[in-house]
Amino acid sequence: IVNKLRETLVAVQQLDRNMSSLRSWLAHIESELSKPISYDSCDFTDIQRKLDLQQDRGDLAFVAEVSG
């Protein structure tokens, strides 16, 4: 039973580290998404990058809702 408790403790500690990394990533993404959208040029690559950021915003909302 002691070994099982140790394994559980290690798993919980790893989960805590993973959650900390996720919180840092989310804070970075929130910071990026709060910036106003501006275009340096109007080519396909720039537009695709902005669309990808918008997709991240939707993904972020989902993660925030699930972890709520």
C-alpha positions in Angstrom: 0.0 0.0 0.0 2.9 2.3 0.7 4.3 1.9 -2.8 0.9 2.7 -4.3 0.7 5.9 -2.2 4.2 6.9 -3.4 3.2 6.2 -7.0 0.1 8.3 -6.5 2.1 11.1 -5.0 4.6 11.1 -7.9 1.7 11.2 -10.3 0.0 14.1 -8.5 3.3 16.0 -8.4 3.8 15.5 -12.2 0.2 16.6 -12.8 0.9 19.8 -10.7 3.9 20.6 -12.8 2.0 20.0 -16.0 -0.8 22.3 -14.8 1.7 25.0 -13.9 3.1 24.8 -17.4 -0.4 25.0 -18.9 -1.2 28.1 -16.8 2.0 29.8 -18.0 1.1 28.9 -21.6 -2.4 30.2 -21.2 -1.2 33.4 -19.7 1.1 33.9 -22.7 -1.7 33.1 -25.1 -4.1 35.5 -23.3 -1.5 38.2 -23.5 -1.0 37.7 -27.3 -4.7 37.6 -28.0 -5.4 40.8 -26.1 -3.2 42.7 -28.5 -5.1 44.5 -31.3 -5.0 42.9 -34.7 -3.0 44.9 -37.2 -1.7 44.0 -40.6 1.8 44.9 -41.8 0.9 43.5 -45.2 -2.1 41.9 -46.8 -0.7 38.7 -48.1 -2.0 35.1 -47.6 0.7 34.3 -44.9 -0.2 37.3 -42.7 -3.9 36.6 -43.0 -3.5 32.9 -42.2 -1.4 33.7 -39.1 -4.2 36.0 -37.8 -6.8 33.3 -38.5 -4.6 30.8 -36.6 -4.5 33.2 -33.6 -8.3 33.5 -33.7 -8.5 29.7 -33.6 -6.3 29.8 -30.5 -8.7 32.2 -28.9 -11.5 29.7 -29.4 -9.4 26.8 -28.0 -8.4 29.0 -25.0 -12.1 29.7 -24.2 -12.8 25.9 -24.3 -9.9 25.1 -22.0 -10.9 27.9 -19.6 -14.5 26.5 -19.6 -13.4 22.9 -19.0 -10.9 23.8 -16.3 -13.3 26.3 -14.8 
